Amino acid sequence: MHNLPPHDLENEQRSLACMFLDKDALFKGLQALTPDDWYRPAHRTIFAAIAALANRDEPVDLATLS
């Protein structure tokens, strides 16, 4: 048996989606979370990209994230 840290992949997906859809959620997420808080590596990468866009005052949406 592997000892995995607690994680909820669906909750991670919902959190990232909320940051795309709601500026308040974006700012709260950026204040409360870091890339290391995500279990799935892809989610860490997406969050880091979201944070980089926000830090440059660029829109956080699928077009700019791509």
Predicted model as a PDB file, atoms N, CA, C, CB and O in Angstrom, pLDDT in the B-factor column:
MODEL        1                                                                  
ATOM      1  N   MET A   1       0.839  -1.187   0.000  1.00 56.00           N  
ATOM      2  CA  MET A   1       0.000   0.000   0.000  1.00 56.00           C  
ATOM      3  C   MET A   1       0.881   1.247   0.000  1.00 56.00           C  
ATOM      4  CB  MET A   1      -0.953   0.000   1.219  1.00 56.00           C  
ATOM      5  O   MET A   1       1.855   1.338   0.748  1.00 56.00           O  
ATOM      6  N   HIS A   2       0.524   2.195  -0.845  1.00 64.00           N  
ATOM      7  CA  HIS A   2       1.273   3.447  -0.936  1.00 64.00           C  
ATOM      8  C   HIS A   2       0.672   4.453   0.036  1.00 64.00           C  
ATOM      9  CB  HIS A   2       1.260   4.006  -2.390  1.00 64.00           C  
ATOM     10  O   HIS A   2      -0.543   4.509   0.224  1.00 64.00           O  
ATOM     11  N   ASN A   3       1.526   5.231   0.638  1.00 68.00           N  
ATOM     12  CA  ASN A   3       1.067   6.302   1.519  1.00 68.00           C  
ATOM     13  C   ASN A   3       0.974   7.588   0.717  1.00 68.00           C  
ATOM     14  CB  ASN A   3       2.018   6.477   2.738  1.00 68.00           C  
ATOM     15  O   ASN A   3       1.976   8.275   0.514  1.00 68.00           O  
ATOM     16  N   LEU A   4      -0.217   7.912   0.266  1.00 65.00           N  
ATOM     17  CA  LEU A   4      -0.448   9.127  -0.501  1.00 65.00           C  
ATOM     18  C   LEU A   4      -0.903  10.244   0.424  1.00 65.00           C  
ATOM     19  CB  LEU A   4      -1.487   8.885  -1.609  1.00 65.00           C  
ATOM     20  O   LEU A   4      -1.621   9.998   1.393  1.00 65.00           O  
ATOM     21  N   PRO A   5      -0.487  11.472   0.128  1.00 68.00           N  
ATOM     22  CA  PRO A   5      -1.014  12.583   0.925  1.00 68.00           C  
ATOM     23  C   PRO A   5      -2.502  12.766   0.626  1.00 68.00           C  
ATOM     24  CB  PRO A   5      -0.229  13.900   0.633  1.00 68.00           C  
ATOM     25  O   PRO A   5      -2.973  12.362  -0.437  1.00 68.00           O  
ATOM     26  N   PRO A   6      -3.229  13.360   1.538  1.00 70.00           N  
ATOM     27  CA  PRO A   6      -4.652  13.600   1.267  1.00 70.00           C  
ATOM     28  C   PRO A   6      -4.814  14.468   0.022  1.00 70.00           C  
ATOM     29  CB  PRO A   6      -5.336  14.274   2.483  1.00 70.00           C  
ATOM     30  O   PRO A   6      -4.091  15.445  -0.170  1.00 70.00           O  
ATOM     31  N   HIS A   7      -5.766  14.096  -0.808  1.00 81.00           N  
ATOM     32  CA  HIS A   7      -6.010  14.883  -2.016  1.00 81.00           C  
ATOM     33  C   HIS A   7      -7.415  14.621  -2.532  1.00 81.00           C  
ATOM     34  CB  HIS A   7      -4.967  14.555  -3.104  1.00 81.00           C  
ATOM     35  O   HIS A   7      -8.026  13.592  -2.243  1.00 81.00           O  
ATOM     36  N   ASP A   8      -7.903  15.568  -3.292  1.00 89.00           N  
ATOM     37  CA  ASP A   8      -9.231  15.473  -3.904  1.00 89.00           C  
ATOM     38  C   ASP A   8      -9.113  16.127  -5.281  1.00 89.00           C  
ATOM     39  CB  ASP A   8     -10.360  16.174  -3.009  1.00 89.00           C  
ATOM     40  O   ASP A   8      -9.203  17.348  -5.408  1.00 89.00           O  
ATOM     41  N   LEU A   9      -8.910  15.306  -6.302  1.00 91.00           N  
ATOM     42  CA  LEU A   9      -8.662  15.835  -7.643  1.00 91.00           C  
ATOM     43  C   LEU A   9      -9.848  16.629  -8.182  1.00 91.00           C  
ATOM     44  CB  LEU A   9      -8.335  14.702  -8.594  1.00 91.00           C  
ATOM     45  O   LEU A   9      -9.659  17.630  -8.874  1.00 91.00           O  
ATOM     46  N   GLU A  10     -11.066  16.193  -7.872  1.00 93.00           N  
ATOM     47  CA  GLU A  10     -12.239  16.939  -8.336  1.00 93.00           C  
ATOM     48  C   GLU A  10     -12.296  18.317  -7.694  1.00 93.00           C  
ATOM     49  CB  GLU A  10     -13.526  16.165  -8.030  1.00 93.00           C  
ATOM     50  O   GLU A  10     -12.677  19.290  -8.346  1.00 93.00           O  
ATOM     51  N   ASN A  11     -11.925  18.406  -6.436  1.00 93.00           N  
ATOM     52  CA  ASN A  11     -11.911  19.706  -5.767  1.00 93.00           C  
ATOM     53  C   ASN A  11     -10.832  20.610  -6.372  1.00 93.00           C  
ATOM     54  CB  ASN A  11     -11.675  19.531  -4.251  1.00 93.00           C  
ATOM     55  O   ASN A  11     -11.042  21.815  -6.513  1.00 93.00           O  
ATOM     56  N   GLU A  12      -9.692  20.039  -6.724  1.00 94.00           N  
ATOM     57  CA  GLU A  12      -8.659  20.826  -7.381  1.00 94.00           C  
ATOM     58  C   GLU A  12      -9.183  21.383  -8.707  1.00 94.00           C  
ATOM     59  CB  GLU A  12      -7.394  19.973  -7.613  1.00 94.00           C  
ATOM     60  O   GLU A  12      -8.973  22.555  -9.019  1.00 94.00           O  
ATOM     61  N   GLN A  13      -9.860  20.545  -9.477  1.00 95.00           N  
ATOM     62  CA  GLN A  13     -10.412  20.995 -10.758  1.00 95.00           C  
ATOM     63  C   GLN A  13     -11.440  22.098 -10.554  1.00 95.00           C  
ATOM     64  CB  GLN A  13     -11.047  19.821 -11.511  1.00 95.00           C  
ATOM     65  O   GLN A  13     -11.450  23.085 -11.291  1.00 95.00           O  
ATOM     66  N   ARG A  14     -12.305  21.936  -9.560  1.00 95.00           N  
ATOM     67  CA  ARG A  14     -13.312  22.973  -9.278  1.00 95.00           C  
ATOM     68  C   ARG A  14     -12.652  24.282  -8.865  1.00 95.00           C  
ATOM     69  CB  ARG A  14     -14.276  22.503  -8.174  1.00 95.00           C  
ATOM     70  O   ARG A  14     -13.076  25.358  -9.287  1.00 95.00           O  
ATOM     71  N   SER A  15     -11.618  24.189  -8.045  1.00 95.00           N  
ATOM     72  CA  SER A  15     -10.932  25.400  -7.588  1.00 95.00           C  
ATOM     73  C   SER A  15     -10.306  26.157  -8.752  1.00 95.00           C  
ATOM     74  CB  SER A  15      -9.858  25.047  -6.561  1.00 95.00           C  
ATOM     75  O   SER A  15     -10.412  27.380  -8.830  1.00 95.00           O  
ATOM     76  N   LEU A  16      -9.657  25.435  -9.651  1.00 96.00           N  
ATOM     77  CA  LEU A  16      -9.067  26.084 -10.820  1.00 96.00           C  
ATOM     78  C   LEU A  16     -10.150  26.702 -11.697  1.00 96.00           C  
ATOM     79  CB  LEU A  16      -8.235  25.080 -11.633  1.00 96.00           C  
ATOM     80  O   LEU A  16      -9.986  27.820 -12.186  1.00 96.00           O  
ATOM     81  N   ALA A  17     -11.245  25.993 -11.900  1.00 94.00           N  
ATOM     82  CA  ALA A  17     -12.347  26.522 -12.710  1.00 94.00           C  
ATOM     83  C   ALA A  17     -12.906  27.796 -12.097  1.00 94.00           C  
ATOM     84  CB  ALA A  17     -13.461  25.477 -12.856  1.00 94.00           C  
ATOM     85  O   ALA A  17     -13.183  28.756 -12.815  1.00 94.00           O  
ATOM     86  N   CYS A  18     -13.075  27.817 -10.788  1.00 94.00           N  
ATOM     87  CA  CYS A  18     -13.590  29.019 -10.112  1.00 94.00           C  
ATOM     88  C   CYS A  18     -12.671  30.211 -10.333  1.00 94.00           C  
ATOM     89  CB  CYS A  18     -13.755  28.762  -8.606  1.00 94.00           C  
ATOM     90  O   CYS A  18     -13.135  31.338 -10.504  1.00 94.00           O  
ATOM     91  N   MET A  19     -11.359  29.958 -10.329  1.00 94.00           N  
ATOM     92  CA  MET A  19     -10.416  31.056 -10.545  1.00 94.00           C  
ATOM     93  C   MET A  19     -10.527  31.625 -11.956  1.00 94.00           C  
ATOM     94  CB  MET A  19      -8.988  30.582 -10.289  1.00 94.00           C  
ATOM     95  O   MET A  19     -10.243  32.804 -12.170  1.00 94.00           O  
ATOM     96  N   PHE A  20     -10.936  30.803 -12.920  1.00 89.00           N  
ATOM     97  CA  PHE A  20     -11.167  31.295 -14.280  1.00 89.00           C  
ATOM     98  C   PHE A  20     -12.455  32.105 -14.365  1.00 89.00           C  
ATOM     99  CB  PHE A  20     -11.218  30.128 -15.265  1.00 89.00           C  
ATOM    100  O   PHE A  20     -12.533  33.068 -15.128  1.00 89.00           O  
ATOM    101  N   LEU A  21     -13.455  31.724 -13.596  1.00 91.00           N  
ATOM    102  CA  LEU A  21     -14.791  32.291 -13.760  1.00 91.00           C  
ATOM    103  C   LEU A  21     -15.087  33.487 -12.862  1.00 91.00           C  
ATOM    104  CB  LEU A  21     -15.801  31.238 -13.505  1.00 91.00           C  
ATOM    105  O   LEU A  21     -15.981  34.277 -13.168  1.00 91.00           O  
ATOM    106  N   ASP A  22     -14.361  33.633 -11.771  1.00 93.00           N  
ATOM    107  CA  ASP A  22     -14.720  34.643 -10.777  1.00 93.00           C  
ATOM    108  C   ASP A  22     -13.457  35.329 -10.268  1.00 93.00           C  
ATOM    109  CB  ASP A  22     -15.510  34.007  -9.601  1.00 93.00           C  
ATOM    110  O   ASP A  22     -12.558  34.674  -9.740  1.00 93.00           O  
ATOM    111  N   LYS A  23     -13.392  36.653 -10.428  1.00 92.00           N  
ATOM    112  CA  LYS A  23     -12.195  37.390  -9.989  1.00 92.00           C  
ATOM    113  C   LYS A  23     -11.976  37.288  -8.486  1.00 92.00           C  
ATOM    114  CB  LYS A  23     -12.305  38.855 -10.387  1.00 92.00           C  
ATOM    115  O   LYS A  23     -10.835  37.206  -8.030  1.00 92.00           O  
ATOM    116  N   ASP A  24     -13.067  37.293  -7.705  1.00 95.00           N  
ATOM    117  CA  ASP A  24     -12.910  37.148  -6.254  1.00 95.00           C  
ATOM    118  C   ASP A  24     -12.270  35.804  -5.915  1.00 95.00           C  
ATOM    119  CB  ASP A  24     -14.274  37.282  -5.545  1.00 95.00           C  
ATOM    120  O   ASP A  24     -11.387  35.729  -5.060  1.00 95.00           O  
ATOM    121  N   ALA A  25     -12.715  34.753  -6.582  1.00 96.00           N  
ATOM    122  CA  ALA A  25     -12.130  33.426  -6.356  1.00 96.00           C  
ATOM    123  C   ALA A  25     -10.668  33.414  -6.789  1.00 96.00           C  
ATOM    124  CB  ALA A  25     -12.927  32.338  -7.119  1.00 96.00           C  
ATOM    125  O   ALA A  25      -9.829  32.785  -6.144  1.00 96.00           O  
ATOM    126  N   LEU A  26     -10.369  34.101  -7.871  1.00 96.00           N  
ATOM    127  CA  LEU A  26      -8.987  34.198  -8.340  1.00 96.00           C  
ATOM    128  C   LEU A  26      -8.106  34.825  -7.271  1.00 96.00           C  
ATOM    129  CB  LEU A  26      -8.910  35.015  -9.640  1.00 96.00           C  
ATOM    130  O   LEU A  26      -7.065  34.271  -6.919  1.00 96.00           O  
ATOM    131  N   PHE A  27      -8.514  35.972  -6.756  1.00 95.00           N  
ATOM    132  CA  PHE A  27      -7.685  36.669  -5.768  1.00 95.00           C  
ATOM    133  C   PHE A  27      -7.593  35.889  -4.459  1.00 95.00           C  
ATOM    134  CB  PHE A  27      -8.244  38.065  -5.501  1.00 95.00           C  
ATOM    135  O   PHE A  27      -6.532  35.856  -3.837  1.00 95.00           O  
ATOM    136  N   LYS A  28      -8.678  35.269  -4.038  1.00 96.00           N  
ATOM    137  CA  LYS A  28      -8.642  34.455  -2.811  1.00 96.00           C  
ATOM    138  C   LYS A  28      -7.728  33.248  -2.999  1.00 96.00           C  
ATOM    139  CB  LYS A  28     -10.067  33.988  -2.422  1.00 96.00           C  
ATOM    140  O   LYS A  28      -6.950  32.903  -2.110  1.00 96.00           O  
ATOM    141  N   GLY A  29      -7.830  32.613  -4.162  1.00 96.00           N  
ATOM    142  CA  GLY A  29      -6.973  31.463  -4.434  1.00 96.00           C  
ATOM    143  C   GLY A  29      -5.506  31.835  -4.462  1.00 96.00           C  
ATOM    144  O   GLY A  29      -4.667  31.101  -3.940  1.00 96.00           O  
ATOM    145  N   LEU A  30      -5.187  32.969  -5.067  1.00 97.00           N  
ATOM    146  CA  LEU A  30      -3.796  33.413  -5.142  1.00 97.00           C  
ATOM    147  C   LEU A  30      -3.242  33.778  -3.773  1.00 97.00           C  
ATOM    148  CB  LEU A  30      -3.676  34.601  -6.077  1.00 97.00           C  
ATOM    149  O   LEU A  30      -2.049  33.613  -3.517  1.00 97.00           O  
ATOM    150  N   GLN A  31      -4.102  34.271  -2.897  1.00 97.00           N  
ATOM    151  CA  GLN A  31      -3.665  34.618  -1.547  1.00 97.00           C  
ATOM    152  C   GLN A  31      -3.479  33.385  -0.673  1.00 97.00           C  
ATOM    153  CB  GLN A  31      -4.664  35.556  -0.901  1.00 97.00           C  
ATOM    154  O   GLN A  31      -2.594  33.351   0.182  1.00 97.00           O  
ATOM    155  N   ALA A  32      -4.312  32.378  -0.891  1.00 96.00           N  
ATOM    156  CA  ALA A  32      -4.326  31.236   0.017  1.00 96.00           C  
ATOM    157  C   ALA A  32      -3.478  30.051  -0.436  1.00 96.00           C  
ATOM    158  CB  ALA A  32      -5.720  30.784   0.205  1.00 96.00           C  
ATOM    159  O   ALA A  32      -3.086  29.227   0.391  1.00 96.00           O  
ATOM    160  N   LEU A  33      -3.189  29.952  -1.724  1.00 95.00           N  
ATOM    161  CA  LEU A  33      -2.564  28.750  -2.262  1.00 95.00           C  
ATOM    162  C   LEU A  33      -1.215  29.027  -2.909  1.00 95.00           C  
ATOM    163  CB  LEU A  33      -3.478  28.105  -3.263  1.00 95.00           C  
ATOM    164  O   LEU A  33      -0.910  30.157  -3.292  1.00 95.00           O  
ATOM    165  N   THR A  34      -0.421  27.982  -3.022  1.00 93.00           N  
ATOM    166  CA  THR A  34       0.846  28.021  -3.756  1.00 93.00           C  
ATOM    167  C   THR A  34       0.857  26.822  -4.707  1.00 93.00           C  
ATOM    168  CB  THR A  34       2.094  27.994  -2.772  1.00 93.00           C  
ATOM    169  O   THR A  34       0.029  25.924  -4.556  1.00 93.00           O  
ATOM    170  N   PRO A  35       1.758  26.782  -5.668  1.00 90.00           N  
ATOM    171  CA  PRO A  35       1.810  25.613  -6.542  1.00 90.00           C  
ATOM    172  C   PRO A  35       2.012  24.293  -5.779  1.00 90.00           C  
ATOM    173  CB  PRO A  35       2.924  25.789  -7.548  1.00 90.00           C  
ATOM    174  O   PRO A  35       1.531  23.248  -6.216  1.00 90.00           O  
ATOM    175  N   ASP A  36       2.707  24.338  -4.661  1.00 90.00           N  
ATOM    176  CA  ASP A  36       2.952  23.121  -3.872  1.00 90.00           C  
ATOM    177  C   ASP A  36       1.696  22.576  -3.189  1.00 90.00           C  
ATOM    178  CB  ASP A  36       4.004  23.401  -2.824  1.00 90.00           C  
ATOM    179  O   ASP A  36       1.705  21.448  -2.696  1.00 90.00           O  
ATOM    180  N   ASP A  37       0.624  23.355  -3.155  1.00 91.00           N  
ATOM    181  CA  ASP A  37      -0.610  22.903  -2.518  1.00 91.00           C  
ATOM    182  C   ASP A  37      -1.420  21.945  -3.390  1.00 91.00           C  
ATOM    183  CB  ASP A  37      -1.459  24.092  -2.160  1.00 91.00           C  
ATOM    184  O   ASP A  37      -2.405  21.371  -2.926  1.00 91.00           O  
ATOM    185  N   TRP A  38      -1.017  21.768  -4.639  1.00 93.00           N  
ATOM    186  CA  TRP A  38      -1.772  20.935  -5.577  1.00 93.00           C  
ATOM    187  C   TRP A  38      -1.141  19.556  -5.639  1.00 93.00           C  
ATOM    188  CB  TRP A  38      -1.818  21.580  -6.990  1.00 93.00           C  
ATOM    189  O   TRP A  38       0.081  19.419  -5.697  1.00 93.00           O  
ATOM    190  N   TYR A  39      -1.994  18.529  -5.626  1.00 92.00           N  
ATOM    191  CA  TYR A  39      -1.509  17.158  -5.675  1.00 92.00           C  
ATOM    192  C   TYR A  39      -1.068  16.770  -7.084  1.00 92.00           C  
ATOM    193  CB  TYR A  39      -2.586  16.203  -5.183  1.00 92.00           C  
ATOM    194  O   TYR A  39       0.020  16.225  -7.267  1.00 92.00           O  
ATOM    195  N   ARG A  40      -1.901  17.044  -8.065  1.00 93.00           N  
ATOM    196  CA  ARG A  40      -1.612  16.647  -9.453  1.00 93.00           C  
ATOM    197  C   ARG A  40      -0.625  17.649 -10.073  1.00 93.00           C  
ATOM    198  CB  ARG A  40      -2.935  16.574 -10.303  1.00 93.00           C  
ATOM    199  O   ARG A  40      -0.862  18.856 -10.022  1.00 93.00           O  
ATOM    200  N   PRO A  41       0.470  17.163 -10.651  1.00 94.00           N  
ATOM    201  CA  PRO A  41       1.455  18.065 -11.253  1.00 94.00           C  
ATOM    202  C   PRO A  41       0.866  19.015 -12.305  1.00 94.00           C  
ATOM    203  CB  PRO A  41       2.552  17.252 -11.881  1.00 94.00           C  
ATOM    204  O   PRO A  41       1.273  20.174 -12.385  1.00 94.00           O  
ATOM    205  N   ALA A  42      -0.073  18.538 -13.099  1.00 95.00           N  
ATOM    206  CA  ALA A  42      -0.687  19.416 -14.108  1.00 95.00           C  
ATOM    207  C   ALA A  42      -1.416  20.573 -13.437  1.00 95.00           C  
ATOM    208  CB  ALA A  42      -1.664  18.621 -15.002  1.00 95.00           C  
ATOM    209  O   ALA A  42      -1.398  21.693 -13.949  1.00 95.00           O  
ATOM    210  N   HIS A  43      -2.052  20.322 -12.309  1.00 95.00           N  
ATOM    211  CA  HIS A  43      -2.751  21.383 -11.591  1.00 95.00           C  
ATOM    212  C   HIS A  43      -1.757  22.391 -11.023  1.00 95.00           C  
ATOM    213  CB  HIS A  43      -3.615  20.793 -10.465  1.00 95.00           C  
ATOM    214  O   HIS A  43      -2.038  23.589 -10.983  1.00 95.00           O  
ATOM    215  N   ARG A  44      -0.598  21.910 -10.585  1.00 96.00           N  
ATOM    216  CA  ARG A  44       0.459  22.829 -10.109  1.00 96.00           C  
ATOM    217  C   ARG A  44       0.891  23.759 -11.238  1.00 96.00           C  
ATOM    218  CB  ARG A  44       1.688  22.032  -9.569  1.00 96.00           C  
ATOM    219  O   ARG A  44       1.060  24.963 -11.042  1.00 96.00           O  
ATOM    220  N   THR A  45       1.067  23.183 -12.415  1.00 95.00           N  
ATOM    221  CA  THR A  45       1.502  23.960 -13.579  1.00 95.00           C  
ATOM    222  C   THR A  45       0.447  24.990 -13.964  1.00 95.00           C  
ATOM    223  CB  THR A  45       1.794  23.030 -14.772  1.00 95.00           C  
ATOM    224  O   THR A  45       0.778  26.144 -14.238  1.00 95.00           O  
ATOM    225  N   ILE A  46      -0.809  24.588 -13.987  1.00 95.00           N  
ATOM    226  CA  ILE A  46      -1.900  25.513 -14.327  1.00 95.00           C  
ATOM    227  C   ILE A  46      -1.973  26.637 -13.309  1.00 95.00           C  
ATOM    228  CB  ILE A  46      -3.253  24.769 -14.394  1.00 95.00           C  
ATOM    229  O   ILE A  46      -2.094  27.805 -13.679  1.00 95.00           O  
ATOM    230  N   PHE A  47      -1.899  26.291 -12.020  1.00 96.00           N  
ATOM    231  CA  PHE A  47      -1.965  27.324 -10.987  1.00 96.00           C  
ATOM    232  C   PHE A  47      -0.792  28.295 -11.113  1.00 96.00           C  
ATOM    233  CB  PHE A  47      -1.977  26.685  -9.589  1.00 96.00           C  
ATOM    234  O   PHE A  47      -0.976  29.506 -10.990  1.00 96.00           O  
ATOM    235  N   ALA A  48       0.405  27.776 -11.355  1.00 96.00           N  
ATOM    236  CA  ALA A  48       1.578  28.653 -11.500  1.00 96.00           C  
ATOM    237  C   ALA A  48       1.404  29.592 -12.689  1.00 96.00           C  
ATOM    238  CB  ALA A  48       2.867  27.814 -11.669  1.00 96.00           C  
ATOM    239  O   ALA A  48       1.787  30.760 -12.618  1.00 96.00           O  
ATOM    240  N   ALA A  49       0.830  29.092 -13.779  1.00 95.00           N  
ATOM    241  CA  ALA A  49       0.587  29.940 -14.953  1.00 95.00           C  
ATOM    242  C   ALA A  49      -0.467  31.000 -14.650  1.00 95.00           C  
ATOM    243  CB  ALA A  49       0.143  29.085 -16.154  1.00 95.00           C  
ATOM    244  O   ALA A  49      -0.329  32.149 -15.070  1.00 95.00           O  
ATOM    245  N   ILE A  50      -1.508  30.624 -13.930  1.00 96.00           N  
ATOM    246  CA  ILE A  50      -2.539  31.589 -13.521  1.00 96.00           C  
ATOM    247  C   ILE A  50      -1.909  32.689 -12.674  1.00 96.00           C  
ATOM    248  CB  ILE A  50      -3.680  30.883 -12.732  1.00 96.00           C  
ATOM    249  O   ILE A  50      -2.167  33.874 -12.884  1.00 96.00           O  
ATOM    250  N   ALA A  51      -1.083  32.286 -11.718  1.00 96.00           N  
ATOM    251  CA  ALA A  51      -0.427  33.266 -10.846  1.00 96.00           C  
ATOM    252  C   ALA A  51       0.482  34.192 -11.640  1.00 96.00           C  
ATOM    253  CB  ALA A  51       0.378  32.557  -9.755  1.00 96.00           C  
ATOM    254  O   ALA A  51       0.522  35.395 -11.382  1.00 96.00           O  
ATOM    255  N   ALA A  52       1.208  33.642 -12.601  1.00 96.00           N  
ATOM    256  CA  ALA A  52       2.105  34.472 -13.420  1.00 96.00           C  
ATOM    257  C   ALA A  52       1.315  35.491 -14.227  1.00 96.00           C  
ATOM    258  CB  ALA A  52       2.946  33.593 -14.365  1.00 96.00           C  
ATOM    259  O   ALA A  52       1.711  36.653 -14.314  1.00 96.00           O  
ATOM    260  N   LEU A  53       0.203  35.070 -14.814  1.00 95.00           N  
ATOM    261  CA  LEU A  53      -0.642  36.006 -15.563  1.00 95.00           C  
ATOM    262  C   LEU A  53      -1.169  37.103 -14.650  1.00 95.00           C  
ATOM    263  CB  LEU A  53      -1.812  35.265 -16.229  1.00 95.00           C  
ATOM    264  O   LEU A  53      -1.115  38.284 -14.995  1.00 95.00           O  
ATOM    265  N   ALA A  54      -1.671  36.721 -13.505  1.00 95.00           N  
ATOM    266  CA  ALA A  54      -2.239  37.695 -12.573  1.00 95.00           C  
ATOM    267  C   ALA A  54      -1.173  38.678 -12.092  1.00 95.00           C  
ATOM    268  CB  ALA A  54      -2.877  36.977 -11.373  1.00 95.00           C  
ATOM    269  O   ALA A  54      -1.449  39.868 -11.938  1.00 95.00           O  
ATOM    270  N   ASN A  55       0.038  38.186 -11.854  1.00 95.00           N  
ATOM    271  CA  ASN A  55       1.127  39.060 -11.401  1.00 95.00           C  
ATOM    272  C   ASN A  55       1.544  40.071 -12.466  1.00 95.00           C  
ATOM    273  CB  ASN A  55       2.329  38.223 -10.997  1.00 95.00           C  
ATOM    274  O   ASN A  55       2.081  41.131 -12.146  1.00 95.00           O  
ATOM    275  N   ARG A  56       1.294  39.737 -13.743  1.00 95.00           N  
ATOM    276  CA  ARG A  56       1.605  40.668 -14.838  1.00 95.00           C  
ATOM    277  C   ARG A  56       0.374  41.500 -15.214  1.00 95.00           C  
ATOM    278  CB  ARG A  56       2.121  39.893 -16.076  1.00 95.00           C  
ATOM    279  O   ARG A  56       0.389  42.222 -16.211  1.00 95.00           O  
ATOM    280  N   ASP A  57      -0.682  41.395 -14.416  1.00 94.00           N  
ATOM    281  CA  ASP A  57      -1.944  42.115 -14.685  1.00 94.00           C  
ATOM    282  C   ASP A  57      -2.525  41.777 -16.047  1.00 94.00           C  
ATOM    283  CB  ASP A  57      -1.722  43.618 -14.594  1.00 94.00           C  
ATOM    284  O   ASP A  57      -3.131  42.626 -16.700  1.00 94.00           O  
ATOM    285  N   GLU A  58      -2.339  40.534 -16.472  1.00 94.00           N  
ATOM    286  CA  GLU A  58      -2.938  40.065 -17.721  1.00 94.00           C  
ATOM    287  C   GLU A  58      -4.229  39.319 -17.391  1.00 94.00           C  
ATOM    288  CB  GLU A  58      -1.947  39.147 -18.516  1.00 94.00           C  
ATOM    289  O   GLU A  58      -4.375  38.797 -16.286  1.00 94.00           O  
ATOM    290  N   PRO A  59      -5.159  39.265 -18.332  1.00 93.00           N  
ATOM    291  CA  PRO A  59      -6.387  38.535 -18.085  1.00 93.00           C  
ATOM    292  C   PRO A  59      -6.091  37.044 -17.840  1.00 93.00           C  
ATOM    293  CB  PRO A  59      -7.356  38.710 -19.271  1.00 93.00           C  
ATOM    294  O   PRO A  59      -5.221  36.453 -18.480  1.00 93.00           O  
ATOM    295  N   VAL A  60      -6.826  36.472 -16.917  1.00 93.00           N  
ATOM    296  CA  VAL A  60      -6.706  35.038 -16.653  1.00 93.00           C  
ATOM    297  C   VAL A  60      -7.896  34.369 -17.324  1.00 93.00           C  
ATOM    298  CB  VAL A  60      -6.658  34.722 -15.097  1.00 93.00           C  
ATOM    299  O   VAL A  60      -9.010  34.363 -16.800  1.00 93.00           O  
ATOM    300  N   ASP A  61      -7.631  33.804 -18.504  1.00 88.00           N  
ATOM    301  CA  ASP A  61      -8.661  33.071 -19.236  1.00 88.00           C  
ATOM    302  C   ASP A  61      -7.975  32.009 -20.073  1.00 88.00           C  
ATOM    303  CB  ASP A  61      -9.522  34.022 -20.128  1.00 88.00           C  
ATOM    304  O   ASP A  61      -6.746  31.943 -20.117  1.00 88.00           O  
ATOM    305  N   LEU A  62      -8.759  31.187 -20.731  1.00 85.00           N  
ATOM    306  CA  LEU A  62      -8.169  30.083 -21.492  1.00 85.00           C  
ATOM    307  C   LEU A  62      -7.271  30.566 -22.626  1.00 85.00           C  
ATOM    308  CB  LEU A  62      -9.265  29.202 -22.054  1.00 85.00           C  
ATOM    309  O   LEU A  62      -6.267  29.921 -22.931  1.00 85.00           O  
ATOM    310  N   ALA A  63      -7.610  31.676 -23.248  1.00 88.00           N  
ATOM    311  CA  ALA A  63      -6.793  32.173 -24.354  1.00 88.00           C  
ATOM    312  C   ALA A  63      -5.411  32.605 -23.863  1.00 88.00           C  
ATOM    313  CB  ALA A  63      -7.498  33.346 -25.053  1.00 88.00           C  
ATOM    314  O   ALA A  63      -4.402  32.246 -24.470  1.00 88.00           O  
ATOM    315  N   THR A  64      -5.355  33.363 -22.783  1.00 88.00           N  
ATOM    316  CA  THR A  64      -4.050  33.827 -22.297  1.00 88.00           C  
ATOM    317  C   THR A  64      -3.280  32.699 -21.621  1.00 88.00           C  
ATOM    318  CB  THR A  64      -4.228  34.996 -21.321  1.00 88.00           C  
ATOM    319  O   THR A  64      -2.050  32.682 -21.656  1.00 88.00           O  
ATOM    320  N   LEU A  65      -3.983  31.769 -21.015  1.00 84.00           N  
ATOM    321  CA  LEU A  65      -3.305  30.646 -20.377  1.00 84.00           C  
ATOM    322  C   LEU A  65      -2.652  29.737 -21.401  1.00 84.00           C  
ATOM    323  CB  LEU A  65      -4.281  29.852 -19.529  1.00 84.00           C  
ATOM    324  O   LEU A  65      -1.581  29.179 -21.161  1.00 84.00           O  
ATOM    325  N   SER A  66      -3.305  29.594 -22.541  1.00 82.00           N  
ATOM    326  CA  SER A  66      -2.748  28.727 -23.599  1.00 82.00           C  
ATOM    327  C   SER A  66      -1.459  29.327 -24.111  1.00 82.00           C  
ATOM    328  CB  SER A  66      -3.756  28.539 -24.769  1.00 82.00           C  
ATOM    329  O   SER A  66      -0.825  28.762 -25.002  1.00 82.00           O  
TER     330      SER A  66                                                      
ENDMDL                                                                          
END                                                                             
